[in-house]
């Protein structure tokens, strides 16, 4: 007996981009190529056309599309991915000319999320984004909907009915909104419970594929999938670690960010991304080995600002220092740390930085408490943590993590 596993055959794909000067087309199409590979596509060609504006009917000029059609036939390509959002009419018109399947950047990203979603909430969020994206594109999509479910840009974790109409999609969107609202209530309850219990939270954020999950695994042995792919991890993972000063902090891994992240996806995952807005501290992870590090940092900062994270302490964690060309030129201060999550280097400095930037909820102290005040030891034990306890001639000597409410009373017993 043996299991016969059939590998997914990569789809031969051509990437297309219209360069209007709105963004760096070369960088954007390189990122689109990585996205396509993540979705199991084999990129066989990249095409960029400079134009003052997009063609309203076909995005790219009709003459250039005819040239692209010849190229597609010569390369035996099966799919074209445009590095822009296309309307349903544009998709239909382009497919008529090229005679192959056509999708856009947003559809590709949604497809990757559909592949990666594992939890109920993740699957609901992806489907909600997909349905909201499809709704205004029903007119003009023609036979495109009949292809849903079979390849890149067509996968979905929830809805399986292929032929759908506006009423069905709207009804489905309402259902998904209701389901996610219930899950949001549960998440809000868990969040408020953590606050009430004094649990400190650190949100790990950053561009996709900068090593967030690798960092979480290295610090906590969380066992989160960590691959050299975009959006390797989609669902939130939380793990607790103990800092050198004895305090515990909950590390929360969040979904990776990317340039021009589809609006519907941002909206669908807002409850997930809100973990950053409600954290006590944000670990903003960057890939220092990437030539796009500075640009990616701007994208992340912009999205964090939109989520209302401006007032939260942030630590810039520059990962992959083992691959950096000139790491010695990097300036480290209390808010900048260089690490290699893969090689577990720089962690002492990172933990020290986290301790300094977290709000003071407890303080590690060595105390000598007279025997007539042993009730105070019980209060410390209840509110904090006792690491060691020794009975001496003059009282009980303890090494303890003292809750902020008790620090003032504990000062009189402080051993200098």
Buried (B, 14 or more C-beta within 10 A) or exposed (E): EEEEEEEEEBBBBBBBBBBBEEEBBEEBBBBBBBBBBBBBBBBBBBBBBEBEEBBEEBBBBEEBBEEBBEBBEEEEBBBBBBBBBBBBBBBBBBBEBBEBBBBBBBBBBBBBBBBBBEEBBBBBBBBBBBBBBBBEBBEBBBEBBEBBEEBBBBBBBBBEEEEBEEEEBEEBBEBBEEBBEEBBEEBEEEBEEBEEEBBBBBBBBBBBBBBBBBBBBBBBEBEBBBEEBBBBBBBBBBBEBEBEBBBBBBBBBBBBBBBBBBEBBBEBBBBBBBBBBBBBBBBBBBBBBBEBBEBBBEBBBEBBEEBEBEEBBBBBBBBBBBEBEEBEEEEEEEBBBBBBBBEEBBBEBBBBBBBEBBEEBBBBBBBBBEEEEEEBBEBBEEBBBBEEEEEEEEBBBBBBBBBBEBBEEBEEBEEE
